[in-house]
Amino acid sequence: MQGLMQNKQLLISTLIEHAGLNHPEVQIVSRTCEGTIHRTNYATLRKRAKQLAKALLALGIESGDRVGTLAWNTYRHQELYFAVPGMGAVLHTINPRLFADQIEYIIQHAEDTVLFFDITFSTLLEPLLPKLKHVRAFIALCDIDQLPQNIPNCLSYEQLLREQNDEFEWPEFAETQAASLCYTSGTTGNPKGVLYSHRSTLLHAFTVCTVDGLQLSRKDCVLLAVPMFHVNAWGFPYAAAMCGAKVCFPAAQIDAASLCELAAQEQCTMSIGVPTVWLSVMDYLEHHPEKTKQLNINRIVMGGSATPRALIDRIQNNLNATTIQAWGMTETSPMGTIGNLLPEHMALEQSERFDIQSKQGRAIYGVEIRVIDDHGQVLARDGVSAGHLQVRGPWIVSAYFKADEQNILDAHGWFSTGDIACISAEGYLQITDRSKDVIKSGGEWISSIDLENTAVAHPAIQEAAVIGLNHSKWQERPLLVAIKRPDMQIDEQELIHFLSKRVAKWWLPDDVVFVQSLPHTATGKLQKNVLREQFKDFVFSSDRS
């Protein structure tokens, strides 16, 4: 017997309709690439999103077409978040921090038909223009008098909107239709595309708004310090529309002083971002204690990399705000676990609460987690037994976009994350290691294999290994350990200069150590665990006083 309830599809367009009609005057505050502060609200966002949807149709964009964005956190990017999937196309946010070859690859792989870009990215985009065969139009997110001269025939975003009115009805289609596309950072090989549906996006947004989720509500003003090109800004633009929360966009100004200024000016109650951002913010506030009194932030959500316990302590004791650590990945939309304290933890000493908050949190409804051993046996939730972390749920990837290998789940639908973890009896996840030797620095993945292969491309390098070691600011940075070829000379600066021409700047190793030999297994594989033990006390030059 079927239920007798209306079968209304869960579509992203319903979010902006709800926000525009029920929270019309709630402000959306944005810095712009031009440096000014722009204020709008959900009613205007709804109107302009409809104009933009009509403009996309006028450009020939059809259902399922991919629409790329190279953009910062601004109100215009937010309009794209709703207009593109709302009219049936697929929003593809592109990480501008990737190396140029990777950016070219993912735009080509996604087959973006239109590319929207902030004017600050025009120099990044210019050399790629002849290679982007699928892109039919380049649209600068500015008015007509600010069009960059180095992008021929590009269109003005504001001019496109002026040519349309807002008399538009959002189309109805299946909630399983693709809504947005995000690519992994290509830690091994080329980046992989993760294709989210309208249904998965809305279910994820519901969880962000729950009290046992991230508690986002109409009472909040959110400082969005995580980039909108990182897994849809962790779903917050959609969750904010769902509950009518005020949102503040910092554009490219994510330095500590600018973030604190915006947070104080708008009296933000919460923020989200990677630990690196908040390390710099706390350093700034400790040097400018008068700024702390101007802030109203009561909680900070951190993810992207493990949050240092010391940072949790500093935030609580200096800012009187609670740190909520969350774990996830591009493949999990990204929220998988959230580190809220349980009622019984309130009686604990502060240091004991910090111990719990330093873990990656508990699974939220909709996501199942488990750890298994090398033989596929499920391990006990005892906080000690570590194994391969697996997840499944309605907003977890089932296959990569246009990938040759589609079978990425096991027979029971579990996705292997590549992390080594344990789960406590209370359900708290703790990532203890990674099964792949990737490095996470400031919330960004760095591929040790790609760095090694690039280093060995230098004629003076015989063999190389890259390991991640602790760093006080970035959590991890890469150390390159290399063997010189016999009778050949090369120094650290020469090798780093060589790498700088071939990899992204933030991938560059902080230091290079030359050795006579590297440890190997019997099968010839590098023993990176041995190297990590050997260099466990190494202090990066960038970390030395």
TAKA-V820288 format. One record per backbone hydrogen bond with DSSP energy under -0.5 kcal/mol. CO is the residue of the C=O (numbers start at 0). NH is the residue of the N-H. E is the energy in kcal/mol with one decimal. If there is no record, write none. Layout:
CO_NH_E / CO_NH_E
This chain:
5_7_-1.1 / 8_10_-1.2 / 10_13_-1.3 / 10_14_-0.5 / 11_14_-1.1 / 11_15_-1.2 / 12_16_-1.9 / 13_17_-2.2 / 14_18_-2.7 / 15_19_-2.6 / 16_20_-1.8 / 17_21_-2.6 / 18_22_-2.2 / 22_25_-1.2 / 22_41_-0.6 / 23_42_-1.9 / 25_41_-1.2 / 26_246_-1.0 / 27_39_-2.2 / 28_248_-3.2 / 29_37_-3.7 / 31_34_-1.7 / 35_31_-1.8 / 35_37_-0.5 / 37_29_-2.8 / 39_27_-2.3 / 40_44_-2.5 / 41_45_-2.4 / 42_46_-1.9 / 43_47_-3.0 / 44_48_-2.4 / 45_49_-1.6 / 46_50_-1.9 / 47_51_-2.7 / 48_52_-2.3 / 49_53_-2.0 / 50_54_-2.1 / 51_55_-2.4 / 52_56_-1.9 / 53_57_-2.2 / 54_58_-1.4 / 55_60_-2.4 / 56_59_-1.5 / 61_64_-2.2 / 64_89_-3.0 / 65_67_-0.5 / 65_112_-2.8 / 65_113_-0.8 / 66_91_-3.1 / 67_115_-2.9 / 68_70_-0.5 / 68_93_-2.6 / 69_117_-2.6 / 71_73_-1.2 / 72_250_-2.0 / 73_77_-1.9 / 74_78_-1.8 / 75_79_-1.7 / 76_80_-1.7 / 77_81_-1.0 / 78_81_-0.5 / 78_82_-2.8 / 79_83_-1.8 / 81_85_-1.6 / 82_86_-1.9 / 83_88_-1.8 / 84_87_-1.2 / 87_63_-2.2 / 89_66_-3.1 / 90_92_-0.6 / 90_180_-3.2 / 91_68_-2.1 / 93_95_-0.8 / 94_97_-1.4 / 98_101_-0.9 / 98_102_-2.1 / 99_103_-2.7 / 100_104_-2.1 / 101_105_-2.6 / 102_106_-2.1 / 103_107_-2.2 / 104_108_-3.2 / 105_109_-2.4 / 106_110_-0.9 / 106_111_-1.7 / 110_65_-0.5 / 112_135_-3.4 / 112_136_-0.9 / 113_67_-2.6 / 114_138_-2.6 / 115_69_-2.6 / 116_140_-2.8 / 117_120_-2.3 / 118_121_-1.5 / 120_124_-2.2 / 121_125_-2.3 / 122_126_-0.6 / 124_127_-1.5 / 124_128_-0.9 / 125_128_-1.0 / 127_130_-1.7 / 127_131_-0.9 / 128_131_-0.9 / 130_132_-1.5 / 131_134_-0.5 / 136_114_-2.3 / 137_139_-0.5 / 137_154_-2.7 / 138_116_-2.4 / 139_141_-2.3 / 139_156_-2.4 / 141_157_-1.8 / 142_145_-1.8 / 143_146_-1.0 / 147_150_-0.8 / 149_151_-0.6 / 150_153_-1.3 / 154_139_-2.7 / 154_156_-0.5 / 155_159_-2.1 / 156_160_-1.9 / 157_161_-2.2 / 158_162_-1.2 / 160_163_-1.9 / 165_167_-1.7 / 167_169_-0.5 / 173_176_-2.0 / 174_198_-2.6 / 176_197_-1.8 / 178_90_-2.4 / 179_195_-2.4 / 180_92_-0.9 / 181_193_-3.5 / 191_183_-2.7 / 192_194_-0.5 / 192_400_-2.7 / 193_181_-2.3 / 193_195_-0.7 / 195_178_-3.4 / 195_179_-1.3 / 196_200_-1.9 / 197_201_-2.3 / 198_202_-2.5 / 199_203_-2.0 / 200_204_-2.0 / 201_205_-2.3 / 202_206_-1.5 / 203_207_-1.6 / 204_208_-1.4 / 205_209_-0.5 / 206_209_-1.2 / 206_213_-0.7 / 207_213_-0.6 / 207_215_-1.8 / 209_212_-0.9 / 209_214_-2.5 / 216_219_-1.9 / 219_245_-2.1 / 220_268_-1.9 / 220_269_-1.7 / 221_223_-0.8 / 221_247_-3.0 / 222_224_-1.6 / 222_271_-1.5 / 223_249_-0.6 / 226_229_-1.7 / 226_232_-0.6 / 228_230_-0.8 / 229_232_-0.8 / 229_233_-1.1 / 230_233_-1.0 / 230_234_-0.5 / 231_234_-1.9 / 232_235_-1.8 / 234_238_-2.3 / 235_239_-3.1 / 236_240_-1.3 / 237_241_-1.7 / 238_242_-1.8 / 239_243_-1.9 / 239_244_-1.7 / 245_221_-2.9 / 246_28_-2.5 / 247_223_-2.4 / 248_30_-2.6 / 249_252_-1.8 / 250_72_-0.5 / 251_253_-1.7 / 254_258_-2.4 / 255_259_-2.6 / 256_260_-2.2 / 257_261_-2.4 / 258_262_-2.7 / 259_263_-2.4 / 260_264_-2.5 / 261_265_-2.2 / 262_266_-0.6 / 262_267_-2.0 / 267_295_-0.5 / 268_297_-3.1 / 268_298_-1.2 / 269_222_-2.5 / 270_300_-2.9 / 271_224_-1.2 / 272_302_-0.9 / 273_276_-0.9 / 273_277_-1.2 / 274_278_-2.4 / 275_279_-1.8 / 276_280_-2.0 / 277_281_-2.4 / 278_282_-2.1 / 279_283_-2.2 / 280_284_-2.7 / 281_285_-2.2 / 282_286_-1.1 / 283_287_-1.1 / 287_290_-2.2 / 287_291_-0.6 / 288_291_-0.6 / 288_292_-0.8 / 290_293_-1.2 / 291_294_-1.5 / 297_321_-2.6 / 298_270_-1.2 / 299_301_-0.5 / 299_323_-3.0 / 300_272_-2.0 / 301_325_-2.8 / 305_307_-0.5 / 307_310_-0.6 / 307_311_-1.6 / 308_312_-2.1 / 309_313_-2.3 / 310_314_-2.5 / 311_315_-2.1 / 312_316_-2.6 / 313_317_-2.3 / 313_318_-0.6 / 314_318_-1.5 / 314_319_-0.6 / 314_320_-1.4 / 315_319_-0.8 / 321_299_-2.7 / 321_323_-0.5 / 322_324_-0.6 / 323_301_-2.4 / 324_338_-2.7 / 326_335_-2.5 / 326_336_-1.9 / 328_331_-2.4 / 328_333_-0.6 / 329_332_-1.3 / 330_396_-2.6 / 333_328_-0.6 / 335_363_-1.4 / 336_326_-2.1 / 336_335_-0.5 / 337_339_-1.1 / 337_361_-2.4 / 341_344_-2.0 / 342_345_-1.5 / 344_347_-1.6 / 348_351_-0.6 / 348_352_-2.0 / 349_353_-2.3 / 350_354_-1.5 / 351_355_-1.4 / 352_356_-2.6 / 353_357_-1.6 / 355_358_-1.6 / 360_428_-3.3 / 361_337_-2.5 / 363_366_-2.4 / 365_393_-0.7 / 367_391_-1.6 / 369_389_-2.9 / 370_378_-3.0 / 371_387_-2.8 / 372_375_-2.0 / 376_372_-2.2 / 379_381_-1.6 / 383_385_-0.6 / 386_420_-2.7 / 387_371_-1.8 / 388_416_-2.4 / 388_417_-0.5 / 389_369_-1.9 / 390_414_-3.1 / 391_367_-2.8 / 392_395_-1.6 / 397_407_-0.5 / 399_402_-1.4 / 403_405_-0.9 / 405_407_-1.7 / 407_415_-0.6 / 409_412_-2.0 / 413_409_-2.2 / 414_390_-2.3 / 414_416_-0.5 / 417_434_-2.5 / 417_435_-0.8 / 418_388_-2.6 / 419_431_-2.5 / 419_432_-1.9 / 420_386_-2.6 / 421_429_-2.5 / 422_382_-2.5 / 423_426_-1.7 / 426_362_-0.6 / 427_423_-2.3 / 428_359_-2.3 / 428_360_-0.6 / 429_421_-2.0 / 429_431_-0.5 / 432_419_-2.8 / 435_437_-1.7 / 436_447_-0.6 / 438_440_-0.6 / 438_445_-3.2 / 439_441_-0.5 / 440_443_-1.5 / 443_440_-3.1 / 445_438_-2.8 / 445_447_-0.6 / 446_450_-1.8 / 447_451_-2.4 / 448_452_-2.7 / 449_453_-2.1 / 450_454_-2.4 / 451_455_-2.4 / 452_456_-0.7 / 453_456_-0.5 / 454_457_-1.8 / 457_460_-1.9 / 459_461_-0.6 / 459_484_-2.7 / 462_482_-2.9 / 464_480_-3.3 / 466_478_-2.8 / 468_476_-1.9 / 470_474_-1.3 / 473_441_-1.8 / 473_475_-2.8 / 474_470_-1.5 / 476_468_-2.3 / 477_509_-1.6 / 477_510_-0.8 / 478_466_-2.0 / 478_480_-0.6 / 479_481_-0.5 / 479_512_-2.9 / 480_464_-2.7 / 481_514_-2.6 / 482_461_-3.1 / 482_462_-1.1 / 484_487_-1.9 / 490_494_-1.9 / 491_495_-2.5 / 492_496_-2.3 / 493_497_-2.0 / 494_498_-2.2 / 495_499_-2.3 / 496_500_-0.7 / 497_500_-0.8 / 498_501_-2.3 / 498_502_-1.9 / 503_506_-1.6 / 503_507_-0.6 / 504_507_-1.3 / 510_479_-2.1 / 512_481_-2.5 / 518_526_-2.2 / 520_523_-1.6 / 524_520_-2.8 / 525_527_-1.2 / 526_530_-1.5 / 527_531_-2.8 / 528_532_-1.8 / 529_533_-2.4 / 530_534_-2.4 / 532_535_-1.0 / 534_537_-1.9 / 537_539_-0.5 / 539_542_-1.7 / 540_543_-0.8
